[in-house]
Amino acid sequence: MKYKELFEPVKIGKLEIKNRYAMAPMGPLGLGDCEGGWNDRGIDYYTRRAQGGIGLIITGVTFSDTEVEKPSFPNTPNSTYNPVQFVRTSREMTERVHAYGSKIFLQMSGGFGRVTIPTNLGEFPPVSASAIPHRWLDKTCRPLTVEEIHGIVDSFGKGAYNAKRAGFDGVEIHAVHEGYLIDQFAISFFNHRTDEYGGSLENRLRFAKEIREKIAETCGWDFPVALRFSLKSMVKDFREGALPGEEFEEKGRDIEEGIEAAKLLEKYGYDALDVDAGTYDAWWWNHPPMYMEKAPYKEFARITKENVKIPVIMAGRVDNPDTALECINTGICDMVSLGRPTLADPDIVNKIRRDKISQIRPCISCQEGCMGRIQTYSLINCAVNPQTGKESINVYTPVAKKKKVLVVGGGVAGCEAARVLAERGHEPVLYEASDRLGGNLIPGGAPSFKEDDLALAKWYEDEMTRLKVEVHMNTKATEKEITDSSFDAVIFATGSRPKKFSLGDDEKVYTAEEVLLGKKDPGATAVVVGGGLVGCELALDLAQKGKKVTIVEALDKLLAVNGPLCSANKEMLEQLIPFNGIDVVTGAKVTEYKDGVLKAEVEGAVKEIPADSVTLCVGYTSESSLYDQYKNDIDEVYLLGDARQVSNIMYAIWDAFEVANHI
């Protein structure tokens, strides 16, 4: 076994875990019922990850308090609201998880406080340690009373007791982490109290200390209790976070205080620390997008482990098993926590154990299906895996009669359709006009921070080989193939083409694809027209390569439309633009590019911008001409991906799965 050390057992307290992999906690939106328990989706979701080989599952955040923050998360489990329903449904889940040799912890939260998602706040005023600004809304938080603090502490004792009774092997406290309510008590920038819960670090950690003691009182000291812990806050000010590599004055918890806090938490009886960094004010740290380097918490985990004797768990884009192995072997951490990679591929741990690395479907850190949908739609899913959160609903449909299906186009929609058809037992035949599969993943993956897009394209290539799909590269499907009676169905997934318009000197006006693929040289100074996701990422890539870049956007701000669904991705990209010296002109209508100067109308005046080139990032147009030509000549015909409607990778994959799973 190449990765043998990753599959050695480890102990948290007296509990032995079969390997060094944990499933990181991710909000269980859509996985609970209206009675405070788990629904079938939630039970299937966690059981599927246990089946995939994870040693320790840590559920998404759940609540025990029912008084202070009544709305909490909608339709998520609560361990005290209805104990009978919680224990009944949890027992079913833990028994199924244990059948695969996995252990499972319930993550329990003290509440949101100033970071409550606005749609979940309802009519209740936000609370916190002190009267400080809410993270999202123009509101001031109400300080918790001492009685309310005691009530929350008591609820942890009752909730942990119910969790133990339900078969959970331990709990993780969602506490001194990410700027949630208990962390708002722990950080002096947020905590201005003068009572026993404010002032010194010991007082600010009293909330966390009393929770540990209360759980020991109801469950015994042998019942394992881990704690989610952010060593450093990365806060420049309220609603202002720091970027990687940025020099700034830490307003939150700095590393020195983080070390002291870790020592105190160990002293208080916590059995493990689950380490990361950041707060909601620097949300990209806790939920690292593709713009963040892989394994960004290595140094924070190393520092923590050097100062405590209890196990340290480390999360944060550690999908590469070589990196995980290095972290275990060099003493950076004791366990590696995989969150989004287990959504993309629930079998990732078993595939690592069997050294089948090429078969792992990669997470692309887009956060469209996970954090973005949690934040926007109260659902947890995955952009690249349509079965996540819908394990039973989207199970592969049995084939009653084998069909031969022509798939025209080898972008993500075409590849996903061919993959699902082959998995089910149909015979797909794929035609791709270019020399590579992946469609827009290829130019999209050109920037260094988008390497996982290329990994996804490579995964589809490997899947076509594994599933023995007949693939015709550099070949356009013609009337002969499209109307061939041997095909029972035809799927058109012919993608889209970038929009272009003339500005005058069109020899120096390019598309994003031409620049990203190196077909055109933008020169030393470049203008990017269009401040959506494609334009901002292209500008960032060019700036990181030493180009002087200006973004010109018609609307009044960047990423106003078609931006990332997840705030962590969007806010980090917005800050990376000025951090990398990129100029931005908004509210501008470009009119002409001539003699190396782009002209744009801005507030009634003409602005001139010198540039060696102009790259247009103004959207795409569906390419559906083949479908339009033949749609009435074919009995069973489908239009998928950008050819149907220009969107993103997630919807191309999801729509393809839906159609291909029901042919």
FENWO-V893074 format. One record per residue. N is the residue number from 1. RES is the residue in one letter. SS is DSSP state (alpha for helix, beta for strand, coil for the rest). Layout:
# FENWO-V893074
N,RES,SS ; N,RES,SS
This chain:
# FENWO-V893074
1,M,coil ; 2,K,coil ; 3,Y,coil ; 4,K,alpha ; 5,E,alpha ; 6,L,alpha ; 7,F,alpha ; 8,E,coil ; 9,P,coil ; 10,V,beta ; 11,K,beta ; 12,I,beta ; 13,G,coil ; 14,K,coil ; 15,L,beta ; 16,E,beta ; 17,I,beta ; 18,K,coil ; 19,N,coil ; 20,R,coil ; 21,Y,beta ; 22,A,beta ; 23,M,beta ; 24,A,coil ; 25,P,coil ; 26,M,coil ; 27,G,coil ; 28,P,coil ; 29,L,coil ; 30,G,coil ; 31,L,coil ; 32,G,beta ; 33,D,coil ; 34,C,coil ; 35,E,coil ; 36,G,coil ; 37,G,coil ; 38,W,beta ; 39,N,coil ; 40,D,alpha ; 41,R,alpha ; 42,G,alpha ; 43,I,alpha ; 44,D,alpha ; 45,Y,alpha ; 46,Y,alpha ; 47,T,alpha ; 48,R,alpha ; 49,R,alpha ; 50,A,alpha ; 51,Q,alpha ; 52,G,coil ; 53,G,coil ; 54,I,coil ; 55,G,coil ; 56,L,beta ; 57,I,beta ; 58,I,beta ; 59,T,coil ; 60,G,coil ; 61,V,coil ; 62,T,beta ; 63,F,beta ; 64,S,coil ; 65,D,coil ; 66,T,coil ; 67,E,coil ; 68,V,coil ; 69,E,coil ; 70,K,coil ; 71,P,coil ; 72,S,coil ; 73,F,coil ; 74,P,coil ; 75,N,coil ; 76,T,coil ; 77,P,coil ; 78,N,beta ; 79,S,coil ; 80,T,coil ; 81,Y,coil ; 82,N,coil ; 83,P,alpha ; 84,V,alpha ; 85,Q,alpha ; 86,F,alpha ; 87,V,alpha ; 88,R,alpha ; 89,T,alpha ; 90,S,alpha ; 91,R,alpha ; 92,E,alpha ; 93,M,alpha ; 94,T,alpha ; 95,E,alpha ; 96,R,alpha ; 97,V,alpha ; 98,H,alpha ; 99,A,coil ; 100,Y,coil ; 101,G,coil ; 102,S,coil ; 103,K,beta ; 104,I,beta ; 105,F,beta ; 106,L,beta ; 107,Q,beta ; 108,M,beta ; 109,S,beta ; 110,G,coil ; 111,G,coil ; 112,F,coil ; 113,G,alpha ; 114,R,alpha ; 115,V,alpha ; 116,T,coil ; 117,I,coil ; 118,P,alpha ; 119,T,alpha ; 120,N,alpha ; 121,L,alpha ; 122,G,coil ; 123,E,coil ; 124,F,coil ; 125,P,coil ; 126,P,coil ; 127,V,beta ; 128,S,beta ; 129,A,coil ; 130,S,coil ; 131,A,coil ; 132,I,coil ; 133,P,beta ; 134,H,coil ; 135,R,coil ; 136,W,coil ; 137,L,coil ; 138,D,coil ; 139,K,coil ; 140,T,beta ; 141,C,coil ; 142,R,beta ; 143,P,beta ; 144,L,coil ; 145,T,coil ; 146,V,alpha ; 147,E,alpha ; 148,E,alpha ; 149,I,alpha ; 150,H,alpha ; 151,G,alpha ; 152,I,alpha ; 153,V,alpha ; 154,D,alpha ; 155,S,alpha ; 156,F,alpha ; 157,G,alpha ; 158,K,alpha ; 159,G,alpha ; 160,A,alpha ; 161,Y,alpha ; 162,N,alpha ; 163,A,alpha ; 164,K,alpha ; 165,R,alpha ; 166,A,coil ; 167,G,coil ; 168,F,coil ; 169,D,coil ; 170,G,beta ; 171,V,beta ; 172,E,beta ; 173,I,beta ; 174,H,beta ; 175,A,coil ; 176,V,coil ; 177,H,coil ; 178,E,beta ; 179,G,coil ; 180,Y,coil ; 181,L,alpha ; 182,I,alpha ; 183,D,alpha ; 184,Q,alpha ; 185,F,alpha ; 186,A,alpha ; 187,I,coil ; 188,S,coil ; 189,F,coil ; 190,F,coil ; 191,N,coil ; 192,H,coil ; 193,R,coil ; 194,T,coil ; 195,D,coil ; 196,E,coil ; 197,Y,coil ; 198,G,coil ; 199,G,coil ; 200,S,coil ; 201,L,alpha ; 202,E,alpha ; 203,N,alpha ; 204,R,alpha ; 205,L,coil ; 206,R,alpha ; 207,F,alpha ; 208,A,alpha ; 209,K,alpha ; 210,E,alpha ; 211,I,alpha ; 212,R,alpha ; 213,E,alpha ; 214,K,alpha ; 215,I,alpha ; 216,A,alpha ; 217,E,alpha ; 218,T,alpha ; 219,C,alpha ; 220,G,coil ; 221,W,coil ; 222,D,coil ; 223,F,coil ; 224,P,beta ; 225,V,beta ; 226,A,beta ; 227,L,beta ; 228,R,beta ; 229,F,beta ; 230,S,beta ; 231,L,coil ; 232,K,coil ; 233,S,coil ; 234,M,coil ; 235,V,beta ; 236,K,beta ; 237,D,beta ; 238,F,coil ; 239,R,coil ; 240,E,beta ; 241,G,beta ; 242,A,coil ; 243,L,coil ; 244,P,coil ; 245,G,coil ; 246,E,coil ; 247,E,coil ; 248,F,coil ; 249,E,coil ; 250,E,coil ; 251,K,coil ; 252,G,coil ; 253,R,coil ; 254,D,coil ; 255,I,alpha ; 256,E,alpha ; 257,E,alpha ; 258,G,alpha ; 259,I,alpha ; 260,E,alpha ; 261,A,alpha ; 262,A,alpha ; 263,K,alpha ; 264,L,alpha ; 265,L,alpha ; 266,E,alpha ; 267,K,alpha ; 268,Y,coil ; 269,G,coil ; 270,Y,coil ; 271,D,coil ; 272,A,beta ; 273,L,beta ; 274,D,beta ; 275,V,beta ; 276,D,beta ; 277,A,coil ; 278,G,coil ; 279,T,beta ; 280,Y,alpha ; 281,D,alpha ; 282,A,alpha ; 283,W,alpha ; 284,W,alpha ; 285,W,alpha ; 286,N,alpha ; 287,H,coil ; 288,P,coil ; 289,P,coil ; 290,M,coil ; 291,Y,coil ; 292,M,coil ; 293,E,coil ; 294,K,coil ; 295,A,coil ; 296,P,coil ; 297,Y,coil ; 298,K,alpha ; 299,E,alpha ; 300,F,alpha ; 301,A,alpha ; 302,R,alpha ; 303,I,alpha ; 304,T,alpha ; 305,K,alpha ; 306,E,alpha ; 307,N,alpha ; 308,V,coil ; 309,K,coil ; 310,I,coil ; 311,P,beta ; 312,V,beta ; 313,I,beta ; 314,M,beta ; 315,A,coil ; 316,G,coil ; 317,R,coil ; 318,V,coil ; 319,D,coil ; 320,N,coil ; 321,P,alpha ; 322,D,alpha ; 323,T,alpha ; 324,A,alpha ; 325,L,alpha ; 326,E,alpha ; 327,C,alpha ; 328,I,alpha ; 329,N,alpha ; 330,T,coil ; 331,G,coil ; 332,I,coil ; 333,C,coil ; 334,D,coil ; 335,M,beta ; 336,V,beta ; 337,S,beta ; 338,L,beta ; 339,G,coil ; 340,R,alpha ; 341,P,alpha ; 342,T,alpha ; 343,L,alpha ; 344,A,alpha ; 345,D,coil ; 346,P,coil ; 347,D,coil ; 348,I,alpha ; 349,V,alpha ; 350,N,alpha ; 351,K,alpha ; 352,I,alpha ; 353,R,alpha ; 354,R,coil ; 355,D,coil ; 356,K,coil ; 357,I,alpha ; 358,S,alpha ; 359,Q,alpha ; 360,I,coil ; 361,R,coil ; 362,P,coil ; 363,C,coil ; 364,I,coil ; 365,S,coil ; 366,C,coil ; 367,Q,coil ; 368,E,coil ; 369,G,coil ; 370,C,coil ; 371,M,alpha ; 372,G,alpha ; 373,R,alpha ; 374,I,alpha ; 375,Q,alpha ; 376,T,alpha ; 377,Y,alpha ; 378,S,coil ; 379,L,coil ; 380,I,coil ; 381,N,coil ; 382,C,coil ; 383,A,coil ; 384,V,coil ; 385,N,coil ; 386,P,coil ; 387,Q,coil ; 388,T,coil ; 389,G,coil ; 390,K,coil ; 391,E,coil ; 392,S,coil ; 393,I,coil ; 394,N,coil ; 395,V,coil ; 396,Y,coil ; 397,T,coil ; 398,P,coil ; 399,V,coil ; 400,A,coil ; 401,K,coil ; 402,K,coil ; 403,K,coil ; 404,K,beta ; 405,V,beta ; 406,L,beta ; 407,V,beta ; 408,V,beta ; 409,G,coil ; 410,G,coil ; 411,G,coil ; 412,V,alpha ; 413,A,alpha ; 414,G,alpha ; 415,C,alpha ; 416,E,alpha ; 417,A,alpha ; 418,A,alpha ; 419,R,alpha ; 420,V,alpha ; 421,L,alpha ; 422,A,alpha ; 423,E,alpha ; 424,R,alpha ; 425,G,coil ; 426,H,coil ; 427,E,beta ; 428,P,beta ; 429,V,beta ; 430,L,beta ; 431,Y,beta ; 432,E,coil ; 433,A,coil ; 434,S,coil ; 435,D,coil ; 436,R,coil ; 437,L,coil ; 438,G,coil ; 439,G,coil ; 440,N,alpha ; 441,L,alpha ; 442,I,alpha ; 443,P,alpha ; 444,G,alpha ; 445,G,coil ; 446,A,coil ; 447,P,coil ; 448,S,alpha ; 449,F,alpha ; 450,K,alpha ; 451,E,alpha ; 452,D,alpha ; 453,D,alpha ; 454,L,alpha ; 455,A,alpha ; 456,L,alpha ; 457,A,alpha ; 458,K,alpha ; 459,W,alpha ; 460,Y,alpha ; 461,E,alpha ; 462,D,alpha ; 463,E,alpha ; 464,M,alpha ; 465,T,alpha ; 466,R,alpha ; 467,L,coil ; 468,K,coil ; 469,V,coil ; 470,E,beta ; 471,V,beta ; 472,H,beta ; 473,M,coil ; 474,N,coil ; 475,T,coil ; 476,K,coil ; 477,A,coil ; 478,T,coil ; 479,E,alpha ; 480,K,alpha ; 481,E,alpha ; 482,I,alpha ; 483,T,coil ; 484,D,coil ; 485,S,coil ; 486,S,coil ; 487,F,coil ; 488,D,coil ; 489,A,beta ; 490,V,beta ; 491,I,beta ; 492,F,beta ; 493,A,coil ; 494,T,coil ; 495,G,coil ; 496,S,beta ; 497,R,beta ; 498,P,beta ; 499,K,coil ; 500,K,coil ; 501,F,coil ; 502,S,coil ; 503,L,coil ; 504,G,beta ; 505,D,coil ; 506,D,alpha ; 507,E,alpha ; 508,K,alpha ; 509,V,beta ; 510,Y,beta ; 511,T,beta ; 512,A,alpha ; 513,E,alpha ; 514,E,alpha ; 515,V,alpha ; 516,L,alpha ; 517,L,coil ; 518,G,coil ; 519,K,coil ; 520,K,coil ; 521,D,coil ; 522,P,coil ; 523,G,coil ; 524,A,coil ; 525,T,beta ; 526,A,beta ; 527,V,beta ; 528,V,beta ; 529,V,beta ; 530,G,coil ; 531,G,coil ; 532,G,coil ; 533,L,alpha ; 534,V,alpha ; 535,G,alpha ; 536,C,alpha ; 537,E,alpha ; 538,L,alpha ; 539,A,alpha ; 540,L,alpha ; 541,D,alpha ; 542,L,alpha ; 543,A,alpha ; 544,Q,alpha ; 545,K,coil ; 546,G,coil ; 547,K,coil ; 548,K,beta ; 549,V,beta ; 550,T,beta ; 551,I,beta ; 552,V,beta ; 553,E,coil ; 554,A,coil ; 555,L,coil ; 556,D,coil ; 557,K,coil ; 558,L,coil ; 559,L,coil ; 560,A,coil ; 561,V,coil ; 562,N,coil ; 563,G,coil ; 564,P,coil ; 565,L,coil ; 566,C,coil ; 567,S,alpha ; 568,A,alpha ; 569,N,alpha ; 570,K,alpha ; 571,E,alpha ; 572,M,alpha ; 573,L,alpha ; 574,E,alpha ; 575,Q,alpha ; 576,L,alpha ; 577,I,alpha ; 578,P,alpha ; 579,F,alpha ; 580,N,coil ; 581,G,coil ; 582,I,coil ; 583,D,beta ; 584,V,beta ; 585,V,beta ; 586,T,coil ; 587,G,coil ; 588,A,beta ; 589,K,beta ; 590,V,beta ; 591,T,beta ; 592,E,beta ; 593,Y,beta ; 594,K,beta ; 595,D,coil ; 596,G,coil ; 597,V,beta ; 598,L,beta ; 599,K,beta ; 600,A,beta ; 601,E,beta ; 602,V,beta ; 603,E,coil ; 604,G,coil ; 605,A,beta ; 606,V,beta ; 607,K,beta ; 608,E,beta ; 609,I,beta ; 610,P,beta ; 611,A,coil ; 612,D,coil ; 613,S,beta ; 614,V,beta ; 615,T,beta ; 616,L,beta ; 617,C,coil ; 618,V,coil ; 619,G,coil ; 620,Y,beta ; 621,T,beta ; 622,S,beta ; 623,E,coil ; 624,S,coil ; 625,S,alpha ; 626,L,alpha ; 627,Y,alpha ; 628,D,alpha ; 629,Q,alpha ; 630,Y,alpha ; 631,K,coil ; 632,N,coil ; 633,D,coil ; 634,I,coil ; 635,D,coil ; 636,E,coil ; 637,V,beta ; 638,Y,beta ; 639,L,beta ; 640,L,coil ; 641,G,alpha ; 642,D,alpha ; 643,A,alpha ; 644,R,coil ; 645,Q,coil ; 646,V,coil ; 647,S,coil ; 648,N,coil ; 649,I,alpha ; 650,M,alpha ; 651,Y,alpha ; 652,A,alpha ; 653,I,alpha ; 654,W,alpha ; 655,D,alpha ; 656,A,alpha ; 657,F,alpha ; 658,E,alpha ; 659,V,alpha ; 660,A,alpha ; 661,N,coil ; 662,H,coil ; 663,I,coil
